[in-house]
């Protein structure tokens, strides 16, 4: 009976790919573009964080309900970069489905730490007084009714072990690419993902949106940001607002925030001295990152090369 329950549970699993990291590495751009592909289904929520803080709190049935409009032949997508900081995400992903496909967009760890700090300054987060404190001490925030929080942790050991663990866990079902490659050619990155997922060739210069929607210096509208974090509102939208309508509204808000000029002298800039501080703190991780992409800007978790077109 127990084996039958497991088998039945496996049948309920979606054909799924997940982007569990890194934050500040282009996932908002991916969300707005991948949803256009006819063989990809993305829910209204960009960052579901199911494989992070609410895996046991919400359950598989709730997660699958977010994809209730998926059509035969489509693959479900989940872009939740905050999962990067969850130590149990790999276990949750493997438990959900042994065939799950995973994509990691990796950014220089020093740049990533500082970019994340700048972003959180414009959001509803109470941060330490300086970037150095944020870098050394990390940051915790309670995000769910279950009381579980997100811990921002910046150590070379954590960065290296995390990537090696993903490689070991997912092998050929893991795509890793360099954020510098993404910055250089957004379209090539979309095509790379398209090929990795085994989809029809669809993306072209005529149908993708090159706007990098979530740049560090965009203006975060705090009330909107706060609303997006409220579970009751997310649940209401999921239940009563047509998915495409909700996604169009979100896209409009993102574009407005990009175009809003910022006249706040307290905002940080990407000062070279702060990046240098982070590079010293994360020297081992930075060296590992450079070595990782020494031969190619993208590869599979088992070491296999990929074709970039």
N, C-alpha and C positions, 0 to 999 in steps of 0.2 A: 504493500500500500504506500509506504514511504517513497519507494522508487517511482511509483506511478505519479505521486504528487510532484516530485522533482521533474519528471518528464513533462507533465502538464504545464508546470511553471516555465520550463524552457520554451514551450510552444508560444507562450504569451510574450516572449521577449521580442522586441522590435529589431529589424535590421538597422543597426545603429553605428554612427561614428560620433566620437566625442573629441572636442578640443579642450583639454583640461589645463592648458597653460601655453605660454606664460601670460600673466597680466601685462598690459602695456606693450603687446607684441602684435597688434593688428587684428585682434579678434572682432572688433566692431566693424571694421571694413569687411571681414569675411562674412559676418552675419548679414550685412546689407546686400552682399553680392551672391552668396551661396543660395539664399532664398529664391533667387531668380531662376536657378537651374530647374528644369521641369522634372528631374528625377530626384530632387532633394526636397524634403519637407522639414521646415524649421517652425517651431511653435512661436507664439507671441513673445514669450519670455526669451530674451537673449541669454541671460545668465540664470539657468535653472538652479544650479548648484546642488543638484540631487546627489551627485557622487561626492559631495562635500559634507555639508552640515545637516542635511535633512534626509539622508538615506534611510535611516531607521525610523525617523519621525513620520515621514510621509508614506513610504512604502511603494512597491512596484506598480500597483494598480493605479495610484494617483499619478505616477510618472507617465505611464502609458496613456493615461487619459489626455495628457497634453498633446498627444499625437493622433487623436481620434479622427482627424480628417485625412490621414495619410492614405494614399492610393496605392494599388498594386503596382509594383515596379519601382516605387520610390524608396529611398533610404532616409531614415530619420537622422537629424543632426542635433547636436547639443554643444553649444559653445559656452563653456563655463570656466574662464581662466582662473577664478579664485580657487578652484580645485588644486591648483599648483601648490598651495600651502597646506593642504590636507594630507596628513601622513597615511591615511587609510584609503585614499582614492583608488589606487591600483587594485587593492583587494575588492573594493566595491564594484569596480568595472569588471573584473574577472568573474565575480559572483553573478553579476547581471547576465553576462553572456561570454562564453569562451571565444566567440567569433567576432567580438566587437572590434572596430577599427579605431585607432587612436592617432591623433595628429598633435605634434608639439611644435609650436613656433618659438624658437629659442632666441633670446636677445642677450647681448652682453650683460652679465650680471650687475656690473656697476651702473651702467646706463639704466637698466631696468629698475634698480632700487631707487634711483633718484627720480626717474620719471613717475614711478608709483607714488613717491612722496609728494611730488608737485600736484599730481591728480587729486590726492586725498586732501590737500590743502583747500581745494575748491569744492569739496564735497562736505557731507555732514559727518565729519570725523573730527574728534578731538585728538590732535597729534601731539607728540612731544615737542618741546620748545625749539629744537633744532634738528637739522637733517642728521647730524652725527648721533644724536640720541635715538632717532628713529632707526638708524642703521645698526647700532649696537644693541639696542634693547628690543627692537621689533615693536609690534603693536597688536593688541587683541581687541576685538569688538564683538559684542553679542548681537547676532543677526536674526535669531529665530525664537519662536515660542519655546522650543526645546531647550533654550539656554546655551546652545553650543555656539562658540565664537570662531572667528577667523583670526589666526595668528600669523602675522607677517614675520618670517624668520629669514635672516640674511647671514648665512655662513657658507664658506666654500665647501665644507664637508656635506652639508645638506644639498647644495646645488648639484654636486657631482654624484652623490649617491642616488639622488632622485632620478637623474637621467639614466644612470646605469640600471637602476631597478626597472624603469619603463622599458628599456631595451631588452632586458632579460625576460620580463613578463609577457611582452607582446610580439617580439621578433618581427616577422615580415608584415604583421598587422599594425605596425607602428611606422608612421612617417615623421621624420624629423627634418626641419628646414631652418635655415639661418634667416633671422629677421632682416639682415642686411640685403639678402637676396630678395625678400619681399619688398623692401623699400625701393630697390632698384627697378623691379619689374613686377607690379601688382598682378598683371594679367598672367604672367608666367607662373606665379604662385597659384592662381586659381586653376590653371590648366594642370598643374602638378597634382593638386588635390583631386581634380576631376579624374585623372588617370589612376591615382592611388585607389579611389573608391570604385573603379571599374565602370564609370559612367560614360555615356555617349559624349563625344566632343561637342561642346555647345558654346563655351565662352569664346568671345572674339572682341576685337576692339569696338565693334558696333553695339555690344549689349552689356558691357560691364561698366560700373561706375568707378572712375579713378579717384574720387574724392576720399581722402583719408579722414573719416568722420570723427575719430576719437583722438585727435592730436593732444599733446600735453597742455597746450595753451588755449584750448577752447574754453569758452565760458560755461561753467556748469551752473545751471539754473537750480538753485538749492531746493526750492519748493518742489520742482519737478523731480529732482533726484530723490528727495525724501519720499514722495508719493510712489515712485517706482519700487521703493524698498518695502512698501507696506503689503504684507501677504493678503490682507482682506481685499485690497484693490486689485491685486494680481488675480486672485481667485474670481472676483466679480467679472473682470474683463475676460478671463478664460471662459467663463460660463455664459455670458450674455452678449459680448461684443464679437461680431464676426472677425475671424482671425486676420483676414487680409486688411480689414478696416483698421484694426488695432495696430498692425505692423506699419501701415502707411502713416498713422498718427505718430508712432514712435520715430519713424524715419524723418518726418517733418520736424519734430522737436530736436532731433540730433542735428539736423541741418541748420536750424535756427541758432543752436548753441555754437556751431562752428563759425557762423557769420557775426556773432555778437562780439563787438570790440570790448576789450577790458581796459579800464582806466584805474586799476587798483595798484597803487605803488607798493603794497605789501606783498604782492605775489612774487614768488621765486622765479628765477630764470635758470636756464641750464648753464650755470657758471662753471667754467673749467676746473676751478679749485674744488668744487664739490664732487665732480666726477673723479678727480684724483684721490680724494679722500675715500670714496667708495672702492676705487681700484686697489688701494692699499689694503683696505679691510677685506676685500674679496680677491686677493691676488691669485690664490690657487684656483678659484672658479674661473677667473678671467683667462688664465693660462689654459685651463681645460677647454674652455669655450673656443679659443683660437685653434687649438689642436684638433678639436672635434670637426671643424669645417675646413681644415687645411687642404684636403683633397677635393672636396665637393661641397656645394651649399645645401645639398639635400641628400638623404639616404634613408634606407629602411632600418628598422631596429636590429635586424639580423646582420647588418653590415652591407646588404645588397645595394648596388647603385640604382639610381632612377634616371629616367630620360627626362630632360628639361627641354620643353619646346616653346 
